[in-house]
Every structure is written in C-alpha cells, then in structure tokens.
Amino acid sequence: MIEAILIDKIDQVANDYDAIVLSDYKGGVITDGVIRAVRKIAKHRDLVTIVDAQGSFERFQDFTLMTPNQPDTEKAVGYQLDTPESLKRAGEELLLLNRSKGPFDHSRPHGMALFQQGQESSELPVFNKSDVFDVTGAGDTVVATMALSLVTGASFVEAMALGNLAAGIVVRKSGTAVTSQAELLENLERLNLPE
C-alpha cells in the first residue's frame, strides 16, 4: 500500500523534474518495486537517475549514476580498495554488474573516482583535507550537487569535481549542513585549477 502510494506520487511529479535521486539508507523505502518504477518513469521521461547505494548494487541496473562509499563498495566486491589496481578492478566489476554510466566511489580517504563504460577512469583528490569538522551529510551533498550539475549540462567529471568541492565545504560545518552557489564559486576560485 505505502509502496504504491510512493510510486504514484513519483509518477505524478516526475514531469516537473529533470532527475530522480534515491538515497538508499536500508530503511525499507527503496524497495525493488520503487526501483523498477523509477527506472520505468525515468526512461519514459528521459530523466537522470542517481542512487546513493548502500548494498545490493545490482538492484540499480541502468541508473545513470551510482555513488557508493568505500566501505559499501568493498562489501559489494568482497575485497579492500587499498591499491590503485584494486580500485580499478572494483570499478570495472561494478560497471559490468550495473550497466550504469558511472558507478562512483565518493568517500575514499584520498578522493573520488569515476568509472564510465568505454572510458578511462577519472580520479580527484579530496579538495579539503584539513578542515574536517563533521562528515554528516557529505554523501548527500555529493549526490545532490552531482544531480544538479548533470541536469544543467556538466560532464560526469565536472559533476564529480563540483560534488567533491561541495562536500569539502559542508564537512567544515557542524551537523547536517548545506552549501550555496556563492560558497562554491568562492572556493572554486581558491583552488586555482589548471585550465
């Protein structure tokens, strides 16, 4: 009953949005039925689908992007991501498993990695290594920032960079925090990235 109501609500509002984001906190809301419905709705309306997955990654086949953290990725593949080779192997395995454009590991201690079908992987270091106060909500910030970036025309690599930057800002704040466009621009200018 609740699942049907949720699916109906997603279907009703989907025309007003360019993306559907699922955050799977293992609370029972993101059921297989919800996932199938989101996949169908997104395909019908050509929407970006992003999931912050915490296990059972195969459930999210054909989503645009998946953003698991390192412990969840290690659990899924059955080994530690402690070398560049193991990270590459895990990315390749997740691409095969999910048929996604880019399973994406967003909370490695050393930064982020993006894997896409038929392309070399991309990695970025953590932009903020020293001013970490509270990591609550950093993953949600990455997902939200990447969703906004992708629907406004950014590439996956650009979206990853902006997600990384946004997470680096919110971890400087106490509790579940947000960032703003002004903060992103200010911090982006400080990075002095090569063009």
N, C-alpha and C positions, 0 to 999 in steps of 0.2 A: 504493500500500500504506500508506504513512505517513498520507496524507490520509484514507483510510478508517478507520484506527485512531483518528485525532484526531476525526473526525466521530462515530464510535461512542462515544468517551469523552464528548464534549459531550452527546450524546443520553442517555447513562446518568446523568449528574449533573444535568441541567437541571432536574429536578423539585425539587432541593434549593435552587434559587436563584431570585431574582426578576429578575435581569438577566444579560445576556451582554455582556461588554466585549471588543472586539477592538482591539488596538494593532497597526497595520499599519506595521511597520518595513522593509517591502520586502525581507524575508529569505526569502520564498517560502513561509512558513507559512500566510498568509492567502490561500489560493487561491480561485478562483471557486467550486470545489466546497464549500469550507468556508463561504464566504459564503452560498451557496444553502442549505446545510444549517442554518446558524444562523438564517437568515430563516424557514425552514420550522418548525424547532423552536420558535422564539420565538413565531411566530404560533399554533402548536398549543397552547402553554402560556401564552400571553398574557404574555410576558416583555418587559422593556425591553431594547432593543438599542442599544448605543453603540459608535461606532468613532472612534478617533483615526487619521484617514486621512492618507496622505502621497501622494496621487495617484490617478488613475483613480477619482475620486469617484463616477462613475456606477455603479460596481460595488456600491455600498452603498445602492441604492434601497430605500426603505421602511424603513430603520432609524429608530429613534426619534430619535436624535441623532447628529450628526457633529461632531467637534471639530478641524478642521484648523487649523494655524497660518497666519500671514500669508504667509510665502513659498510654502507649498504652495497656498494659496488663489489667490495671484497667478499661479502657474504654471497652475493649472486654468482660470482665466478669461482669462488672456492679457494682463492689464494690472495696473498697480500700484494698490494701495489707498492712495492718498495724499490723498484728499479724502473728505468725508462722502458725496458723491454716488457716488463710485466704490465705496465700501464698501456702500452701499445697493444699487447695481446688482449687485455680486457676490453679495450675499445673495439677491437675487431670482432671479438666474440659478441659483444652487445649489439653491434650493428647487424650481425647475422641473425641474432635472436629476435630483434625488434623491427628490422626493416625500416628503421627511423632514419631521418636525415642526419641526426647527430646526437646519439647518447653523449652525455656531457657530465663530467665529474666536477662538481662545483666547490667542494670543500676539502681539497687536498691541502696539506700544510704549506706546500710550495706554490700553490696557484691553481689554475684551471686548465683543463684540457678539453678540446673539442674534436670529435670524430665524425666524419661525414663519408658517405658512400663515394668511392672512387677518387678521394682526395687525401692528401697528406694530412695528418693530424696537426692541430694548432695548439700551442700552449702559451699561457701567460703567467707571469709570476704574480704573487699577491701584491697589490698596489700599496696596501697599508700593513706593514709588518710590526710596527712598534706601538701604535696607539690603540690596541685592542682592549676595550673595557667590558663589553658584553656581546656575545655572539648570537643572542636571542633574535630570531627573525632574519638572520643574514641570508639563509637559503631562500626564504620567501621573497626577500628583496631582489636576489639574483633572478628568480623566476619572473617576477613582475616586471623588472627592468628589461629583461630579455624579450618578454612578450611585447611590451610597448615598442622596443627597438625594432623587432621583426615586422610588426604590422605597420610601421612607419617607413619601411624600406631599407633598414640596415641589413648587412650581411650577417651570417652566423658569427663570424669572427668579430665584427663590430659590436654585435649584441653581447657577445661574451665579454668583451672589454668593458662595455658600459655596465654590465651586471657585476663584474669584478670591482669596478670603481664604486658603484653604489653600495655594495656590501662593505667595502673598505670604509665608507663613510658611516654607515649605521652601526658598525661594531665599536665606534668611538663613543656611542651614546648609551645611556642606561636603559635597560628594558627593551621592549619591542618598540623600535624607533623607525622613522621614515627619513627619506632624504628628499630634496627638492631639485628642480631643474637648475636653480641658481647655484646650489651646492655642487651639483655635478659639473657644471660649467667651470666654477671656480677651481675645483680640484683637478679637472681635466687640464686646465691651463698650467697648473703647477707641475704636472707630470713631464712636460717638455718632451713629448713623444716625437720620434723622427717621422717625417712625412714620407 
